[in-house]
Amino acid sequence: MGTKTVDEAVDANGTEAKSDKETVDGTGTEETPDSAAVTGAETEADAEAEAQDDTEADAPADEDVPAAGEKDAPGVGQGAAAVVSAGLGIVSLTGSWVATVAAARETLVGQLQTSSSASVATQVKEVYGDAWATTALVGGLFALAALIVGAVVLARPAFGAPGKPQAAWIKSVAWAGVSLGVVGLVLAVAKYSDILLGLPSTK
């Protein structure tokens, strides 16, 4: 009886142990794939994060990468200024509506302020001479503006970023503006001082 009881107890314990073992094995079998999958996913996520960090570290800063259309930005401003300089130089030589209106106004003022009894020399000076001088003055201002703008464009590379030479066409147009400005300024001074195309003699 005692042996049977022990055997039964052993069998019972063995059965229970076996059952527990099977339960543990079953649980282990069910948990092992999940653990491996989670571990693999974490490993892949870590690898991707490290690769992204390396890529961001190797990539240049946003401020160092020129945006689209900004590569030639400095040349655009200088080129526009050079064209403006040349245009002002041409206007100083050919005239403008500003000079036309100013001359007409000066003629009207001369007619209103000059009496019919004034001498011919006075009438010519007040009606025509002052109007011509006003036209020369306006032309000289345009010429001076062309000269200044062209000179600034030519001097701009000296104050800009090193290693970025100025385009040849910008230099050419700027020099044209400077040249026209000088010519227009000389002619304006000559006309204003009656050295060129002075008033006719009234004697």
C-alpha atoms as an extended CHARMM CRD file, in Angstrom:
* protein
*
       203  EXT
         1         1  MET       CA              0.0000000000        0.0000000000        0.0000000000  PROA      1               0.0000000000
         2         2  GLY       CA              2.8070000000        2.3140000000        0.9250000000  PROA      2               0.0000000000
         3         3  THR       CA              4.6370000000        1.6130000000       -2.2880000000  PROA      3               0.0000000000
         4         4  LYS       CA              1.5310000000        2.0670000000       -4.2780000000  PROA      4               0.0000000000
         5         5  THR       CA              0.8660000000        5.2520000000       -2.5540000000  PROA      5               0.0000000000
         6         6  VAL       CA              4.3480000000        6.4650000000       -3.2620000000  PROA      6               0.0000000000
         7         7  ASP       CA              4.1170000000        5.2850000000       -6.8290000000  PROA      7               0.0000000000
         8         8  GLU       CA              0.7890000000        6.9260000000       -7.2270000000  PROA      8               0.0000000000
         9         9  ALA       CA              2.2040000000       10.0200000000       -5.6860000000  PROA      9               0.0000000000
        10        10  VAL       CA              5.1960000000        9.8400000000       -7.9740000000  PROA      10              0.0000000000
        11        11  ASP       CA              2.9900000000        9.1710000000      -10.9180000000  PROA      11              0.0000000000
        12        12  ALA       CA              0.7680000000       11.9740000000       -9.8570000000  PROA      12              0.0000000000
        13        13  ASN       CA              3.7380000000       14.2800000000       -9.3900000000  PROA      13              0.0000000000
        14        14  GLY       CA              5.2580000000       13.1040000000      -12.6210000000  PROA      14              0.0000000000
        15        15  THR       CA              2.0560000000       13.6870000000      -14.4190000000  PROA      15              0.0000000000
        16        16  GLU       CA              1.7520000000       17.0950000000      -12.8730000000  PROA      16              0.0000000000
        17        17  ALA       CA              5.3870000000       17.8360000000      -13.6150000000  PROA      17              0.0000000000
        18        18  LYS       CA              4.8840000000       16.6870000000      -17.1440000000  PROA      18              0.0000000000
        19        19  SER       CA              1.8270000000       18.7620000000      -17.4390000000  PROA      19              0.0000000000
        20        20  ASP       CA              3.6940000000       21.7470000000      -16.0700000000  PROA      20              0.0000000000
        21        21  LYS       CA              6.5830000000       21.0630000000      -18.4130000000  PROA      21              0.0000000000
        22        22  GLU       CA              4.2760000000       20.8350000000      -21.3670000000  PROA      22              0.0000000000
        23        23  THR       CA              2.6290000000       24.0220000000      -20.2490000000  PROA      23              0.0000000000
        24        24  VAL       CA              5.9820000000       25.7570000000      -19.9390000000  PROA      24              0.0000000000
        25        25  ASP       CA              7.1450000000       24.3130000000      -23.2390000000  PROA      25              0.0000000000
        26        26  GLY       CA              3.9500000000       25.3820000000      -24.8810000000  PROA      26              0.0000000000
        27        27  THR       CA              4.2590000000       28.8620000000      -23.4530000000  PROA      27              0.0000000000
        28        28  GLY       CA              7.9100000000       29.0100000000      -24.4540000000  PROA      28              0.0000000000
        29        29  THR       CA              7.0720000000       27.8340000000      -27.9300000000  PROA      29              0.0000000000
        30        30  GLU       CA              4.4170000000       30.4930000000      -28.2490000000  PROA      30              0.0000000000
        31        31  GLU       CA              6.5410000000       33.3160000000      -26.7890000000  PROA      31              0.0000000000
        32        32  THR       CA              9.7970000000       32.5740000000      -28.6180000000  PROA      32              0.0000000000
        33        33  PRO       CA              8.6470000000       33.7080000000      -32.1060000000  PROA      33              0.0000000000
        34        34  ASP       CA              7.0850000000       36.8720000000      -30.6490000000  PROA      34              0.0000000000
        35        35  SER       CA             10.2640000000       37.7200000000      -28.7760000000  PROA      35              0.0000000000
        36        36  ALA       CA             12.3620000000       37.1310000000      -31.8750000000  PROA      36              0.0000000000
        37        37  ALA       CA             10.0380000000       39.2680000000      -33.9800000000  PROA      37              0.0000000000
        38        38  VAL       CA             10.0930000000       42.1150000000      -31.4510000000  PROA      38              0.0000000000
        39        39  THR       CA             13.8600000000       41.8900000000      -31.1420000000  PROA      39              0.0000000000
        40        40  GLY       CA             14.2650000000       41.9120000000      -34.9420000000  PROA      40              0.0000000000
        41        41  ALA       CA             11.9290000000       44.8780000000      -35.3100000000  PROA      41              0.0000000000
        42        42  GLU       CA             13.8170000000       46.8240000000      -32.6670000000  PROA      42              0.0000000000
        43        43  THR       CA             17.1140000000       45.9770000000      -34.3470000000  PROA      43              0.0000000000
        44        44  GLU       CA             15.8350000000       47.1530000000      -37.7360000000  PROA      44              0.0000000000
        45        45  ALA       CA             14.4230000000       50.3320000000      -36.1890000000  PROA      45              0.0000000000
        46        46  ASP       CA             17.7390000000       51.0570000000      -34.4810000000  PROA      46              0.0000000000
        47        47  ALA       CA             19.6240000000       50.4380000000      -37.7210000000  PROA      47              0.0000000000
        48        48  GLU       CA             17.3260000000       52.7740000000      -39.6430000000  PROA      48              0.0000000000
        49        49  ALA       CA             17.6550000000       55.4550000000      -36.9600000000  PROA      49              0.0000000000
        50        50  GLU       CA             21.4490000000       55.2120000000      -37.0370000000  PROA      50              0.0000000000
        51        51  ALA       CA             21.4730000000       55.3470000000      -40.8430000000  PROA      51              0.0000000000
        52        52  GLN       CA             19.2170000000       58.4310000000      -40.7660000000  PROA      52              0.0000000000
        53        53  ASP       CA             21.4550000000       60.1160000000      -38.2060000000  PROA      53              0.0000000000
        54        54  ASP       CA             24.5190000000       59.4120000000      -40.3380000000  PROA      54              0.0000000000
        55        55  THR       CA             22.7520000000       60.7820000000      -43.4180000000  PROA      55              0.0000000000
        56        56  GLU       CA             21.7250000000       63.9530000000      -41.6050000000  PROA      56              0.0000000000
        57        57  ALA       CA             25.2300000000       64.3770000000      -40.2310000000  PROA      57              0.0000000000
        58        58  ASP       CA             26.7860000000       63.9880000000      -43.6740000000  PROA      58              0.0000000000
        59        59  ALA       CA             24.2410000000       66.2450000000      -45.4080000000  PROA      59              0.0000000000
        60        60  PRO       CA             25.2370000000       69.9510000000      -45.5960000000  PROA      60              0.0000000000
        61        61  ALA       CA             23.2850000000       72.5470000000      -43.6980000000  PROA      61              0.0000000000
        62        62  ASP       CA             20.2570000000       74.0750000000      -45.3670000000  PROA      62              0.0000000000
        63        63  GLU       CA             21.8410000000       77.5100000000      -45.3370000000  PROA      63              0.0000000000
        64        64  ASP       CA             24.8080000000       76.2050000000      -47.3190000000  PROA      64              0.0000000000
        65        65  VAL       CA             22.6540000000       74.7010000000      -50.0760000000  PROA      65              0.0000000000
        66        66  PRO       CA             21.6220000000       77.3470000000      -52.6160000000  PROA      66              0.0000000000
        67        67  ALA       CA             17.9280000000       77.3440000000      -53.3950000000  PROA      67              0.0000000000
        68        68  ALA       CA             16.6400000000       77.0850000000      -56.9350000000  PROA      68              0.0000000000
        69        69  GLY       CA             17.0860000000       80.3600000000      -58.8140000000  PROA      69              0.0000000000
        70        70  GLU       CA             19.4620000000       81.8540000000      -56.2220000000  PROA      70              0.0000000000
        71        71  LYS       CA             22.6920000000       80.7430000000      -57.8560000000  PROA      71              0.0000000000
        72        72  ASP       CA             22.8810000000       83.7710000000      -60.1380000000  PROA      72              0.0000000000
        73        73  ALA       CA             21.1460000000       86.1570000000      -57.7080000000  PROA      73              0.0000000000
        74        74  PRO       CA             24.1530000000       88.5030000000      -57.2380000000  PROA      74              0.0000000000
        75        75  GLY       CA             24.6350000000       88.8630000000      -61.0140000000  PROA      75              0.0000000000
        76        76  VAL       CA             20.9810000000       89.7340000000      -61.5370000000  PROA      76              0.0000000000
        77        77  GLY       CA             21.1410000000       92.8620000000      -59.3880000000  PROA      77              0.0000000000
        78        78  GLN       CA             24.4380000000       94.0410000000      -60.8590000000  PROA      78              0.0000000000
        79        79  GLY       CA             23.2110000000       93.4200000000      -64.4020000000  PROA      79              0.0000000000
        80        80  ALA       CA             20.0230000000       95.3860000000      -63.7910000000  PROA      80              0.0000000000
        81        81  ALA       CA             22.0010000000       98.2940000000      -62.3360000000  PROA      81              0.0000000000
        82        82  ALA       CA             24.3440000000       98.2600000000      -65.3330000000  PROA      82              0.0000000000
        83        83  VAL       CA             21.3960000000       98.4420000000      -67.7440000000  PROA      83              0.0000000000
        84        84  VAL       CA             19.9070000000      101.3070000000      -65.7330000000  PROA      84              0.0000000000
        85        85  SER       CA             23.2170000000      103.1540000000      -65.9320000000  PROA      85              0.0000000000
        86        86  ALA       CA             23.3430000000      102.8030000000      -69.7060000000  PROA      86              0.0000000000
        87        87  GLY       CA             19.7120000000      103.9040000000      -70.0040000000  PROA      87              0.0000000000
        88        88  LEU       CA             20.3180000000      107.0080000000      -67.9200000000  PROA      88              0.0000000000
        89        89  GLY       CA             23.3230000000      107.8520000000      -70.0700000000  PROA      89              0.0000000000
        90        90  ILE       CA             21.2370000000      107.6160000000      -73.2410000000  PROA      90              0.0000000000
        91        91  VAL       CA             18.5010000000      109.7890000000      -71.7390000000  PROA      91              0.0000000000
        92        92  SER       CA             21.0450000000      112.4320000000      -70.7650000000  PROA      92              0.0000000000
        93        93  LEU       CA             22.0590000000      112.7480000000      -74.4180000000  PROA      93              0.0000000000
        94        94  THR       CA             18.6890000000      112.4110000000      -76.1600000000  PROA      94              0.0000000000
        95        95  GLY       CA             16.5300000000      114.2830000000      -73.6620000000  PROA      95              0.0000000000
        96        96  SER       CA             13.5030000000      113.3390000000      -71.5930000000  PROA      96              0.0000000000
        97        97  TRP       CA              9.9790000000      114.5080000000      -70.9250000000  PROA      97              0.0000000000
        98        98  VAL       CA             11.2250000000      115.9670000000      -67.6510000000  PROA      98              0.0000000000
        99        99  ALA       CA             13.6200000000      118.2310000000      -69.5100000000  PROA      99              0.0000000000
       100       100  THR       CA             10.9440000000      119.1440000000      -72.0540000000  PROA      100             0.0000000000
       101       101  VAL       CA              8.4110000000      120.1380000000      -69.4070000000  PROA      101             0.0000000000
       102       102  ALA       CA             11.0100000000      122.0460000000      -67.3890000000  PROA      102             0.0000000000
       103       103  ALA       CA             12.1470000000      123.9850000000      -70.4580000000  PROA      103             0.0000000000
       104       104  ALA       CA              8.5840000000      124.8320000000      -71.4860000000  PROA      104             0.0000000000
       105       105  ARG       CA              7.8000000000      126.0190000000      -67.9680000000  PROA      105             0.0000000000
       106       106  GLU       CA             10.9070000000      128.2180000000      -67.9300000000  PROA      106             0.0000000000
       107       107  THR       CA              9.8830000000      129.7130000000      -71.2750000000  PROA      107             0.0000000000
       108       108  LEU       CA              6.4370000000      130.5320000000      -69.9210000000  PROA      108             0.0000000000
       109       109  VAL       CA              7.8900000000      132.1030000000      -66.8050000000  PROA      109             0.0000000000
       110       110  GLY       CA             10.2260000000      134.2010000000      -68.9380000000  PROA      110             0.0000000000
       111       111  GLN       CA              7.3550000000      135.4450000000      -71.0640000000  PROA      111             0.0000000000
       112       112  LEU       CA              5.3050000000      136.3860000000      -68.0220000000  PROA      112             0.0000000000
       113       113  GLN       CA              8.1220000000      138.1770000000      -66.2560000000  PROA      113             0.0000000000
       114       114  THR       CA              9.5410000000      140.0350000000      -69.2530000000  PROA      114             0.0000000000
       115       115  SER       CA              7.7620000000      143.1590000000      -70.3790000000  PROA      115             0.0000000000
       116       116  SER       CA              7.3180000000      144.0320000000      -74.0010000000  PROA      116             0.0000000000
       117       117  SER       CA              9.4320000000      147.1040000000      -73.4850000000  PROA      117             0.0000000000
       118       118  ALA       CA             12.4890000000      145.0990000000      -72.4140000000  PROA      118             0.0000000000
       119       119  SER       CA             15.5050000000      144.9570000000      -74.6530000000  PROA      119             0.0000000000
       120       120  VAL       CA             15.8790000000      142.1900000000      -77.2020000000  PROA      120             0.0000000000
       121       121  ALA       CA             18.8530000000      140.7250000000      -75.3720000000  PROA      121             0.0000000000
       122       122  THR       CA             16.8270000000      140.4850000000      -72.1510000000  PROA      122             0.0000000000
       123       123  GLN       CA             13.8660000000      138.9000000000      -73.9100000000  PROA      123             0.0000000000
       124       124  VAL       CA             16.0680000000      136.3170000000      -75.6340000000  PROA      124             0.0000000000
       125       125  LYS       CA             17.7830000000      135.4320000000      -72.4010000000  PROA      125             0.0000000000
       126       126  GLU       CA             14.5940000000      135.1710000000      -70.3380000000  PROA      126             0.0000000000
       127       127  VAL       CA             12.5190000000      133.3260000000      -72.9270000000  PROA      127             0.0000000000
       128       128  TYR       CA             15.1110000000      131.1020000000      -74.6310000000  PROA      128             0.0000000000
       129       129  GLY       CA             18.3750000000      131.2250000000      -72.7220000000  PROA      129             0.0000000000
       130       130  ASP       CA             16.9460000000      130.1280000000      -69.3750000000  PROA      130             0.0000000000
       131       131  ALA       CA             14.9230000000      127.3390000000      -71.0140000000  PROA      131             0.0000000000
       132       132  TRP       CA             18.0070000000      125.9670000000      -72.7480000000  PROA      132             0.0000000000
       133       133  ALA       CA             19.9770000000      126.1660000000      -69.5130000000  PROA      133             0.0000000000
       134       134  THR       CA             17.2150000000      124.2470000000      -67.7240000000  PROA      134             0.0000000000
       135       135  THR       CA             17.3190000000      121.5370000000      -70.3840000000  PROA      135             0.0000000000
       136       136  ALA       CA             21.0840000000      121.2690000000      -69.9750000000  PROA      136             0.0000000000
       137       137  LEU       CA             20.7150000000      121.0900000000      -66.1930000000  PROA      137             0.0000000000
       138       138  VAL       CA             18.2340000000      118.2120000000      -66.3370000000  PROA      138             0.0000000000
       139       139  GLY       CA             20.4080000000      116.3710000000      -68.8460000000  PROA      139             0.0000000000
       140       140  GLY       CA             23.4160000000      116.8540000000      -66.6020000000  PROA      140             0.0000000000
       141       141  LEU       CA             21.5390000000      115.3410000000      -63.6610000000  PROA      141             0.0000000000
       142       142  PHE       CA             20.6990000000      112.2560000000      -65.7090000000  PROA      142             0.0000000000
       143       143  ALA       CA             24.3110000000      112.0100000000      -66.8500000000  PROA      143             0.0000000000
       144       144  LEU       CA             25.5760000000      112.2900000000      -63.2800000000  PROA      144             0.0000000000
       145       145  ALA       CA             23.1740000000      109.5560000000      -62.1680000000  PROA      145             0.0000000000
       146       146  ALA       CA             24.3690000000      107.2860000000      -64.9950000000  PROA      146             0.0000000000
       147       147  LEU       CA             27.9790000000      107.9150000000      -64.0160000000  PROA      147             0.0000000000
       148       148  ILE       CA             27.3870000000      107.1330000000      -60.3390000000  PROA      148             0.0000000000
       149       149  VAL       CA             25.3490000000      103.9710000000      -60.9530000000  PROA      149             0.0000000000
       150       150  GLY       CA             27.8640000000      102.6320000000      -63.4680000000  PROA      150             0.0000000000
       151       151  ALA       CA             30.7840000000      103.3280000000      -61.1380000000  PROA      151             0.0000000000
       152       152  VAL       CA             29.0220000000      101.5320000000      -58.2770000000  PROA      152             0.0000000000
       153       153  VAL       CA             28.4220000000       98.4760000000      -60.4580000000  PROA      153             0.0000000000
       154       154  LEU       CA             32.0630000000       98.3440000000      -61.4960000000  PROA      154             0.0000000000
       155       155  ALA       CA             33.2650000000       98.7490000000      -57.9070000000  PROA      155             0.0000000000
       156       156  ARG       CA             30.7930000000       96.2120000000      -56.4600000000  PROA      156             0.0000000000
       157       157  PRO       CA             33.0000000000       93.0730000000      -56.8560000000  PROA      157             0.0000000000
       158       158  ALA       CA             35.6410000000       94.6350000000      -54.6090000000  PROA      158             0.0000000000
       159       159  PHE       CA             33.1490000000       94.6520000000      -51.7410000000  PROA      159             0.0000000000
       160       160  GLY       CA             31.4400000000       91.3490000000      -52.5200000000  PROA      160             0.0000000000
       161       161  ALA       CA             32.2700000000       87.7110000000      -51.8330000000  PROA      161             0.0000000000
       162       162  PRO       CA             35.7480000000       86.7000000000      -53.0270000000  PROA      162             0.0000000000
       163       163  GLY       CA             36.0540000000       84.1440000000      -55.7970000000  PROA      163             0.0000000000
       164       164  LYS       CA             32.9500000000       85.3440000000      -57.6600000000  PROA      164             0.0000000000
       165       165  PRO       CA             34.1040000000       87.3200000000      -60.7080000000  PROA      165             0.0000000000
       166       166  GLN       CA             31.7190000000       89.7500000000      -62.3680000000  PROA      166             0.0000000000
       167       167  ALA       CA             30.2150000000       88.6820000000      -65.6760000000  PROA      167             0.0000000000
       168       168  ALA       CA             31.7890000000       90.2250000000      -68.7780000000  PROA      168             0.0000000000
       169       169  TRP       CA             28.4960000000       91.5860000000      -70.1390000000  PROA      169             0.0000000000
       170       170  ILE       CA             27.8080000000       93.3700000000      -66.8560000000  PROA      170             0.0000000000
       171       171  LYS       CA             31.1810000000       95.0940000000      -67.0360000000  PROA      171             0.0000000000
       172       172  SER       CA             30.5880000000       96.0650000000      -70.6670000000  PROA      172             0.0000000000
       173       173  VAL       CA             27.1660000000       97.5810000000      -70.0270000000  PROA      173             0.0000000000
       174       174  ALA       CA             28.4040000000       99.3510000000      -66.8980000000  PROA      174             0.0000000000
       175       175  TRP       CA             31.3370000000      100.8530000000      -68.7780000000  PROA      175             0.0000000000
       176       176  ALA       CA             28.9210000000      101.9770000000      -71.4910000000  PROA      176             0.0000000000
       177       177  GLY       CA             26.8030000000      103.7000000000      -68.8520000000  PROA      177             0.0000000000
       178       178  VAL       CA             29.8490000000      105.3920000000      -67.3460000000  PROA      178             0.0000000000
       179       179  SER       CA             31.0610000000      106.5500000000      -70.7560000000  PROA      179             0.0000000000
       180       180  LEU       CA             27.6630000000      107.9300000000      -71.7440000000  PROA      180             0.0000000000
       181       181  GLY       CA             27.3950000000      109.6260000000      -68.3710000000  PROA      181             0.0000000000
       182       182  VAL       CA             30.7510000000      111.3380000000      -68.7930000000  PROA      182             0.0000000000
       183       183  VAL       CA             29.8930000000      112.5310000000      -72.2980000000  PROA      183             0.0000000000
       184       184  GLY       CA             26.4620000000      113.7530000000      -71.2340000000  PROA      184             0.0000000000
       185       185  LEU       CA             27.8910000000      115.5530000000      -68.2090000000  PROA      185             0.0000000000
       186       186  VAL       CA             30.5190000000      117.3340000000      -70.2890000000  PROA      186             0.0000000000
       187       187  LEU       CA             27.9430000000      118.4320000000      -72.8600000000  PROA      187             0.0000000000
       188       188  ALA       CA             25.5460000000      119.5990000000      -70.1520000000  PROA      188             0.0000000000
       189       189  VAL       CA             28.2150000000      121.7240000000      -68.4790000000  PROA      189             0.0000000000
       190       190  ALA       CA             29.2760000000      123.1570000000      -71.8250000000  PROA      190             0.0000000000
       191       191  LYS       CA             25.7070000000      124.1300000000      -72.7520000000  PROA      191             0.0000000000
       192       192  TYR       CA             24.8380000000      125.4840000000      -69.3150000000  PROA      192             0.0000000000
       193       193  SER       CA             27.8740000000      127.7610000000      -69.3720000000  PROA      193             0.0000000000
       194       194  ASP       CA             27.1610000000      128.8200000000      -72.9970000000  PROA      194             0.0000000000
       195       195  ILE       CA             30.4550000000      127.3400000000      -74.1630000000  PROA      195             0.0000000000
       196       196  LEU       CA             28.4810000000      125.1340000000      -76.5600000000  PROA      196             0.0000000000
       197       197  LEU       CA             25.5350000000      126.5630000000      -78.5320000000  PROA      197             0.0000000000
       198       198  GLY       CA             25.4960000000      129.8450000000      -76.6900000000  PROA      198             0.0000000000
       199       199  LEU       CA             22.8960000000      132.5750000000      -77.1270000000  PROA      199             0.0000000000
       200       200  PRO       CA             23.0510000000      134.4100000000      -80.4540000000  PROA      200             0.0000000000
       201       201  SER       CA             24.2680000000      137.9810000000      -80.4920000000  PROA      201             0.0000000000
       202       202  THR       CA             21.5120000000      140.6040000000      -80.4930000000  PROA      202             0.0000000000
       203       203  LYS       CA             23.6890000000      143.4780000000      -81.7260000000  PROA      203             0.0000000000
